[in-house]
Amino acid sequence: MSLTDFLVSDFPEAIALDDLDLNGPDRFFNRELSWLAFNTRVLEEALNPRVPLMERVRFLSISATNLDEFYTVRVAGLRELANAGNTTPASDGRTPAEQLVLIDAAARELIGQQDTTWELLKDAMEEKGVVLAEVDDLSKTDRTHLDKYFMSNVFPVLSPLAIDPAHPFPFIPNAGFSLALQLSRKKDGRSLQTLLPIPAQIDRFVPLPCDQCVQRYLPLEELLLLKISDLFPGYSIDGKVAFRVLRDSDLEVEDEAEDLVREFEVALKRRRRGEVVRLKMSSDAPGKLRKLIMKSLEVKDQDVVEINGMIGLADLKELVDAAPHTLLWPTFTPRVPERVQDNDGDMFAAIRQKDMLLHHPYESFDMVIRFLAQAARDPDVVAIKQTLYRTSNESPIVDALCEAAENGKSVTALVELKARFDEAANIRQSRKLERSGAHVVYGFINYKTHAKISTVVRREGNSLVTYTHYGTGNYHPITARIYTDLSLFTCDAALGRDATKVFNYIGGYAQPEALDNLHISPNGLKEHLIESIEREAEFARKGKPAEIWAKMNSVVEPDVIDALYAASQDGVKISLVIRGICGLRPGVKGLSENIRVKSIVGRFLEHSRIVCFGNGHGLPSNKARVYMSSADWMGRNLNRRVETLVEITNKTVQAQVMSQIMAANMADTAQSWMLDGQGQFVRIPQGDDEQRFSCHRFFMENPSLSGRGSAGAGDVPELAHTKD
């Protein structure tokens, strides 16, 4: 039995929404509220009993981290618009001020759910031997251990600060966590207000001596309160409050910046000092300290969130990283493609046989690193070109490029300085590359370069052959372990020419013309998508099978959504797998009855962007048109970024994408949510073990097609041992 036999062909019954204007902004969901709904789905996994305990803690940590970033970027941007009096509505018709009211209510509800979830998880952790200790429960041995730990690991980096006319309230950076204290001197009762910033460089959870194989920790703030006599000799605590600051982290760069690197270095310093957009503080804060903090940080009551439990749930990842393996997902080792093994690890020989598509993280991202490392040392390689949007701090990709440049090869690295929250790291990488002799290009000031392309030019006989890698994800070996993405390796001359034209465009502003199998934004990618959707609608009007499958992170671009609505009304069956934000309202009579939307949230983060058009035939089909892309269907991706949409023409690779990757995503029930026309995501009923199908488990247990190098266009793995 093949995987495609498990596809669900029926669409949910459409609903009528007579109270909405479906010809106006009501046809769209609000982007920000849709994102908050996604983060709620992430949090729901923290309560999923089928997920290992400490992985549930990880989901809670991710949910908290996501919400922090949402506030420092999205909410900060909306506040700037609202404060400037901007009343321009979003696609759903709401002004910035109206959105902020709804966001605040939804975010406060989400924060309450996070706190409740943490209390439940903390109890479950204690049952499994991972304990957060209370100060009153510390033994004499514990206290002796903490004395040594404090003096050697904490005390040297602390900077306790008095707050008085001679010592004004200090600057607290973005994400800064601090204790504010009301102290009194024991000998005369004189009061003192102090601030104790907690350096981010210190672990949040202090390990205690093991007790019968139980892992025990004390939160750092509890240790600091315990050691007040060392920090403020002769004083006692009358009142305390823990608080955490989130600041506006959106960057602005002058359009005419002469030195882009220097301009970004200045902008990063401005980010650190951005306006406070949210202040979390413990709910038992003494009124005097609360007023002091709010006045000093210039925040209003609506910017304050009082927390009953732990502040900074994002830090829980520390406990996950130290957790016993029995409380985590079973270890999974990505596969090395057989074709690469058969060629003794020679990437160029494997690619020469035929195009090779790898599905990360199930197939090792090390193949991308090997591709560049081999090129760096190959005497026949003459040139390498590479885009870098996000990568790791100690990047083997950057190391390979540096080695290639030092070996005398022509190396061009396109480094995107505007990759949010990775700007500083990318500046460091660009300087390292320049020191090695690589030519570093920064692309456009007005556009981010989000495309994922690498080319290697190799001399073979009397000609030059271009080996090209197109990806849907970043060249980041750490995130590649948990992000699902595609890597296409090819030595097809047309795809090589297309890639070279894109590099010429970014480096020299030369508009690419006559691209063979590639479409790019902001120059035509969106238009091609809409034309392809309309072409499918034309098939439907002629009575031919008409179907679209697409998978991506977000769909909010109004023109694309309207094209999908029109196609649905013409009879095109449209199935979307959208992990995060969805502005499209599915399953509504007269608007979108032929559109269904699902979201998959599970062990791996769904990140690949894929779109398949039936091309007058049902899906999957060997006559379909299949694309992989770096772009989500968002305004920023289609209008303000350099992105790629690569058409896959190799039939074997097409089969892998449709009959394996997309089919498994469509068939998943173990970790899927369905979106209804009213904006609610409902988890697909789980059923018993024999009825649940997990696409993540399927991919872990079944090798791919292209990587084997022997599959035919119609082959798909058998559906075996894939139940969750």
C-alpha positions, -999 to 999 in steps of 0.1 A, spaced: 0 0 0 15 33 -10 13 66 9 -10 82 -16 -37 57 -8 -40 74 26 -47 109 12 -81 124 22 -100 134 -9 -131 149 8 -131 185 17 -149 197 49 -185 209 44 -185 246 37 -201 270 61 -221 302 54 -210 334 70 -238 358 61 -229 383 88 -196 391 72 -187 412 41 -168 386 21 -162 411 -7 -145 434 17 -118 431 44 -137 403 63 -124 379 37 -90 380 54 -79 370 89 -58 394 108 -21 386 105 -11 393 141 -40 374 157 -33 345 134 3 345 146 -8 344 182 -31 315 173 0 297 159 19 303 191 -10 289 211 -7 257 190 30 256 199 20 259 236 -6 231 232 22 207 224 35 214 259 3 197 272 4 168 247 8 136 267 23 118 237 53 142 237 82 133 260 81 154 292 111 176 287 102 182 251 70 195 264 90 219 285 109 229 253 76 237 236 67 260 265 101 277 262 97 282 225 63 297 230 77 322 254 106 330 231 83 335 202 61 358 221 90 380 232 102 384 196 67 391 185 65 420 209 99 434 202 93 435 164 56 433 153 40 450 183 67 476 184 61 484 148 24 487 153 29 510 183 51 533 162 24 535 136 -4 541 162 16 567 181 23 586 148 -15 587 142 -14 563 113 -49 549 107 -41 529 75 -60 496 79 -44 462 75 -59 438 49 -86 428 74 -97 464 79 -83 471 113 -61 501 121 -28 498 141 -46 510 172 -74 486 169 -50 457 163 -30 466 194 -62 463 216 -69 428 203 -33 417 205 -30 428 241 -61 408 251 -50 377 232 -14 380 245 -24 383 281 -46 352 278 -17 334 262 7 344 290 -18 331 315 -19 298 297 19 297 297 20 302 335 -6 275 341 12 251 318 45 257 336 29 248 370 16 216 355 49 207 339 68 216 371 48 190 390 53 164 363 90 171 362 92 165 400 76 132 396 103 123 370 132 134 391 138 170 378 131 193 407 132 231 412 141 234 448 126 259 473 150 278 496 133 264 527 141 229 515 178 234 512 200 211 533 232 221 549 251 203 521 231 223 496 239 256 512 276 248 514 276 239 477 257 272 469 282 292 489 311 279 467 291 282 435 281 318 443 315 330 450 332 313 420 305 316 393 282 344 402 296 371 426 324 382 402 301 393 375 273 409 395 270 447 397 245 456 425 234 492 422 219 517 447 191 539 434 192 575 448 199 610 436 236 601 432 229 568 415 201 573 389 181 543 376 205 524 352 197 514 316 181 479 313 188 464 279 163 445 258 154 412 275 172 424 306 161 405 338 166 422 371 157 423 408 146 455 425 150 455 462 138 475 492 164 471 519 168 484 554 200 488 574 200 466 604 218 490 628 195 520 622 166 510 599 178 533 571 161 524 539 179 517 506 164 510 471 187 489 450 188 472 416 204 439 409 207 433 371 211 396 364 237 390 337 225 369 308 259 352 308 251 333 340 230 301 339 194 308 351 192 275 370 219 265 395 225 227 398 224 213 433 240 181 445 221 151 432 199 134 457 192 97 449 197 104 412 172 133 413 183 164 393 178 194 415 181 231 406 177 264 423 166 294 402 194 320 401 172 348 415 165 327 446 202 322 451 207 360 448 181 366 474 197 340 496 231 358 494 219 394 500 241 396 530 272 391 507 259 417 482 247 443 508 264 436 541 244 448 571 210 450 552 179 430 553 151 427 526 118 445 532 105 441 497 115 426 463 103 424 427 116 406 397 111 422 363 120 418 327 121 444 299 113 440 262 123 469 239 116 479 203 141 458 183 131 468 148 160 483 129 160 514 107 188 520 82 193 551 62 185 546 25 217 563 14 240 546 38 275 548 23 290 521 45 263 495 52 283 475 77 290 506 98 254 518 96 242 484 109 267 485 138 252 518 148 217 505 143 224 475 166 233 499 194 201 518 188 181 485 190 196 479 225 182 512 236 148 510 220 115 521 236 101 496 262 71 478 247 64 453 275 74 451 312 68 418 330 71 419 368 61 396 397 26 402 409 36 407 446 57 438 438 56 464 466 38 495 453 68 518 459 91 496 438 65 491 411 61 529 407 99 534 407 104 509 379 75 521 358 86 558 361 122 550 354 114 529 323 87 553 312 60 527 309 23 529 314 -1 504 331 -11 489 298 25 480 291 28 460 324 21 423 327 20 409 363 33 373 366 23 350 394 49 324 386 83 324 369 94 353 348 114 344 317 100 310 307 122 311 276 151 302 299 136 268 305 156 256 276 185 253 300 167 225 319 158 208 286 195 208 274 205 191 307 176 167 309 180 129 310 177 113 275 148 92 288 127 124 290 135 136 255 127 124 220 146 92 210 179 100 193 175 104 155 206 103 132 200 118 98 207 96 68 236 100 44 222 95 8 232 61 -6 243 77 -39 268 98 -20 281 67 -2 282 48 -34 305 75 -48 329 74 -17 315 107 -5 322 125 -37 294 151 -40 302 161 -75 301 125 -88 268 119 -71 253 151 -86 266 143 -121 246 110 -120 213 130 -118 196 158 -98 196 150 -61 169 163 -36 176 159 1 149 163 27 163 178 59 166 169 88 158 133 77 188 134 53 219 150 66 226 187 61 263 177 63 259 170 26 256 208 20 287 214 41 305 186 23 295 201 -11 313 234 -2 342 218 18 350 195 -12 348 225 -35 373 244 -13 399 217 -17 392 205 -52 420 218 -75 395 218 -105 371 242 -88 377 278 -99 348 297 -83 322 296 -56 292 319 -50 271 317 -19 242 335 -2 242 338 36 211 349 53 214 331 87 242 307 97 257 295 130 284 314 150 311 289 143 299 282 108 315 253 88 299 270 57 319 302 63 350 281 72 348 263 38 344 296 19 374 311 37 395 280 30 385 282 -7 395 319 -9 428 311 8 434 283 -17 431 309 -45 396 303 -57 373 331 -67 348 333 -38 318 356 -37 297 356 -5 265 375 -5 259 383 32 225 397 42 231 422 70 193 427 75 186 392 88 167 401 119 185 393 152 215 379 132 228 412 121 258 412 145 267 376 137 266 384 100 288 414 104 314 392 121 311 366 94 315 392 66 347 405 82 361 370 85 354 363 49 370 396 38 401 388 58 404 354 39 403 372 5 366 365 -4 346 391 -22 318 401 2 286 416 -13 258 431 9 231 432 -17 203 458 -17 196 484 9 158 483 3 155 445 -2 166 416 20 182 388 1 164 357 14 172 334 -15 192 302 -7 217 296 -35 252 282 -38 271 276 -70 304 258 -76 321 263 -110 344 233 -118 368 228 -148 360 194 -164 379 187 -196 378 217 -219 347 233 -203 334 247 -171 305 230 -153 283 248 -128 271 227 -98 242 244 -80 224 241 -47 190 256 -42 175 254 -7 143 263 11 161 269 44 191 288 57 227 276 55 226 269 92 238 235 104 222 239 139 186 248 128 189 222 100 186 195 127 151 205 135 138 225 105 122 205 76 137 219 44 147 208 9 181 209 -8 182 205 -46 217 197 -60 220 198 -98 246 203 -125 218 212 -150 233 240 -172 200 260 -173 197 260 -135 233 270 -132 228 299 -156 197 310 -136 217 310 -104 245 330 -119 221 356 -132 207 360 -97 241 366 -82 248 392 -110 215 409 -101 223 411 -64 259 421 -68 256 444 -98 219 454 -100 217 438 -135 181 428 -140 181 391 -149 164 382 -182 154 350 -199 155 328 -168 149 292 -177 135 274 -146 136 301 -120 114 330 -109 126 356 -85 110 383 -64 106 412 -65 107 408 -103 80 385 -114 77 357 -88 44 369 -75 30 374 -109 41 339 -120 23 324 -89 -9 342 -97 -7 333 -134 -2 296 -124 -32 297 -101 -53 313 -128 -41 287 -153 -53 260 -130 -87 278 -128 -89 277 -165 -85 239 -165 -113 238 -140 -136 259 -162 -129 235 -191 -139 205 -170 -104 191 -165 -90 180 -132 -77 211 -114 -58 209 -81 -32 229 -61 -11 216 -32 11 241 -13 31 241 18 48 270 36 51 290 68 27 318 61 1 330 37 -11 366 40 -4 383 6 -39 397 -4 -34 394 -42 -24 357 -39 -52 349 -15 -77 366 -39 -64 345 -67 -69 313 -46 -104 324 -38 -112 329 -75 -97 296 -84 -118 279 -56 -149 294 -70 -140 280 -104 -137 245 -89 -100 241 -82 -93 219 -52 -67 236 -31 -50 220 -1 -27 241 19 -3 231 47 5 263 66 25 261 97 21 296 111 2 327 99 -28 323 76 -48 353 64 -70 331 41 -105 321 53 -111 285 41 -143 265 37 -167 294 33 -197 291 9 -194 314 -21 -158 322 -13 -135 293 -5 -155 261 -3 -128 243 -23 -99 254 0 -87 235 31 -59 246 54 -41 225 79 -12 233 103 14 207 114 31 213 148 53 185 161 89 173 167 103 192 137 95 227 126 79 227 92 98 252 71 100 240 35 81 259 8 66 238 -19 38 243 -45 24 218 -69 0 225 -98 -20 197 -113 -16 211 -148 -49 197 -160 -44 164 -142 -50 152 -106 -23 153 -80 1 136 -76 8 134 -114 38 130 -136 25 158 -156 22 183 -127 43 214 -123 63 213 -91 82 241 -74 104 247 -43 109 281 -30 126 303 -4 95 325 -2 64 324 19 33 340 4 37 373 23 40 408 11 75 411 24 87 380 6 70 387 -27 74 424 -29 104 434 -7 129 405 -8 150 387 -32 135 352 -33 136 322 -56 109 299 -70 126 269 -86 107 247 -110 116 210 -106 116 193 -139 134 160 -130 106 134 -128 122 114 -100 125 145 -79 90 155 -88 77 122 -75 96 126 -43 81 160 -36 45 151 -45 41 114 -37 62 114 -6 68 148 10 35 165 2 14 133 4 27 125 39 20 161 50 -16 158 36 -21 124 53 -8 134 87 -32 131 116 -9 128 146 2 164 148 -22 183 125 -48 211 131 -75 221 106 -85 258 102 -122 266 98 -139 295 82 -143 313 115 -106 313 123 -104 284 147 -77 258 145 -91 224 156 -68 195 163 -76 165 141 -91 138 162 -63 115 174 -82 81 175 -63 50 186 -27 42 178 -36 24 146 -54 54 132 -28 81 138 -3 88 111 27 109 118 45 124 88 76 131 109 78 95 120 72 84 84 101 105 71 124 92 99 117 56 90 116 58 52 145 67 29 139 92 2 138 87 -35 164 109 -51 190 103 -24 190 66 -32 197 73 -69 177 43 -81 140 51 -77 117 55 -106 93 84 -111 63 66 -97 79 48 -68 69 57 -32 79 39 0 54 15 15 34 28 45 48 7 72 58 12 109 47 49 107 21 50 134 27 76 161 
